[in-house]
Amino acid sequence: MDNRAGEMQVFLRVVDAGSFSEAARLLRMNPSTISKLISRIETRLGVRLLERSSRRLSLTAEGRIYYERSQGLLHDFDEIERELSQGSASTGGTVRITTSVALGTLGLEPVLPEFLSAYPNIVVDLSLNDEIVDLYRDRTDVAFRTGKLANSSMMMRKIGLARRKIVAAPAYLERCGMPRSVDDLAEHNCIGFNFRRVAPVWPLKESGRIVDRAVYGSLLANNGETVRRMAIAGVGLARIAHYHARDDIAAGRLVEVLADVIESDEEEVNAVFLGGARLPQRVKVFLDFAVPRLQAFLAL
C-alpha cells in the first residue's frame, strides 16, 4: 500500500531532528530503515532532497520545496479529520494560537473575552513565546509573527508595523548619562535577546544610511517583556516595539532616547497560517475577528 503521508512525516522529522540517528530515536525506528526510506523517496522523485555529511544533514533546494509542501499537505490531512469529526461548517473546536509575550499580553489578550463570548463553542489554546514555532510540527493554527517570512508555503494577513524605540529608565539615565549619538552606545549597558536568530546588533541611522551597530550588555532574555521590565528597573537601554513601550513612556517609567537614529527601525507584523482556501471555519472566524482589532492596536 502506498504510504506517502507516512514517508512525509518521517522526512519532516529527519529534517527537524538534523540527523538520521536523532530522528530514529524520536520515531523509535532503526536509523538504516529511515535512511533507506529517504533514499526511496529521492529515487522516486529523481532528485536529491538531503545533503549528507558526517556532522549534519542539510536540505537541497528541491528538499526545501518538498519539506514545505509536505508540511502543508500533512496539515491538510489533520484538518480533514478534525473538520469531519467536528462538522466542517461548524465554528466549534480548538484554535491554537501563538504570538510574542508583548503582543499577546497587550494586543491579543484584551480582545479574547469578546471573542469567546461571541463564539462559545470555540476553545482558544494560546501560547505566548517570542521564539518562532513550526506551525505544522507544533499543530498551531495561527501565529502572529514579526519580521520576514521564511516559509513561502504559509498564508498571511498583514497586521501592521512594529516600530522600534530605544528606551531607558530615568534612574538609569541619571546614573549613566543620556546617550547623544550612536557612538555613545559603546558606553552603555544594552539589554539584548538570546535567540539564535537575533544578532547582537541594532539597525541605526548613521550618515544618512542604516548600519547594523553591535551592542553589548550584561543581560540577555528570551522575551520582550523581560527586556522591558529590566529597562524599567534601571538595568540598561532596551530596544523594544513602540506598542510595548507606549504606556511606560506616557507614565514616565521609560524615556525614549536616540529617536533620530532609530526612526526607520520597523518590521511587519503578520498573522501566519496554513490551509489557504480550505481554512477551517473556526480559524477563519478567529482571523476575521482578531486581525482588524490588532491592526487598530498597532496603528495607535
C-alpha positions, 0 to 999 in steps of 0.5 A: 500500500502506498504510504506517502503521508507516512514517508512525509512525516518521517522526512519532516522529522529527519529534517527537524531532528538534523540527523538520521540517528536523532530522528530514529530515536524520536520515531523509535525506528532503526536509523538504516530503515529511515535512511533507506526510506529517504533514499526511496523517496529521492529515487522516486522523485529523481532528485536529491532532497538531503545533503549528507555529511558526517556532522549534519544533514542539510536540505537541497533546494528541491528538499526545501520545496518538498519539506514545505509542501509536505508540511502543508499537505500533512496539515491538510490531512489533520484538518480533514479529520478534525473538520469531519469529526467536528462538522466542517461548517461548524465554528466549534473546536480548538484554535491554537494560537501563538504570538510574542509575550508583548503582543499577546499580553497587550494586543491579543489578550484584551480582545479574547473575552469578546471573542469567546463570548461571541463564539462559545463553542470555540476553545482558544489554546494560546501560547505566548513565546517570542521564539518562532514555532513550526506551525505544522510540527507544533499543530498551531493554527495561527501565529502572529509573527514579526519580521520576514517570512521564511516559509513561502508555503504559509498564508498571511494577513498583514497586521501592521508595523512594529516600530522600534524605540530605544528606551531607558529608565530615568534612574538609569539615565541619571546614573549613566548619562543620556546617550547623544549619538550612536557612538555613545552606545559603546558606553552603555549597558544594552539589554539584548535577546538570546535567540539564535536568530537575533544578532547582537546588533541594532539597525541605526541611522548613521550618515544618512544610511542604516548600519547594523551597530553591535551592542553589548550588555550584561543581560540577555532574555528570551522575551520582550517583556523581560527586556522591558521590565529590566529597562524599567528597573534601571538595568540598561537601554532596551530596544523594544516595539513602540506598542510595548513601550507606549504606556511606560513612556506616557507614565514616565517609567521609560524615556525614549532616547536616540529617536533620530537614529532609530526612526526607520527601525520597523518590521511587519507584523503578520498573522501566519497560517496554513490551509489557504482556501480550505481554512477551517471555519473556526480559524477563519472566524478567529482571523476575521475577528482578531486581525482588524482589532490588532491592526487598530492596536498597532496603528495607535 
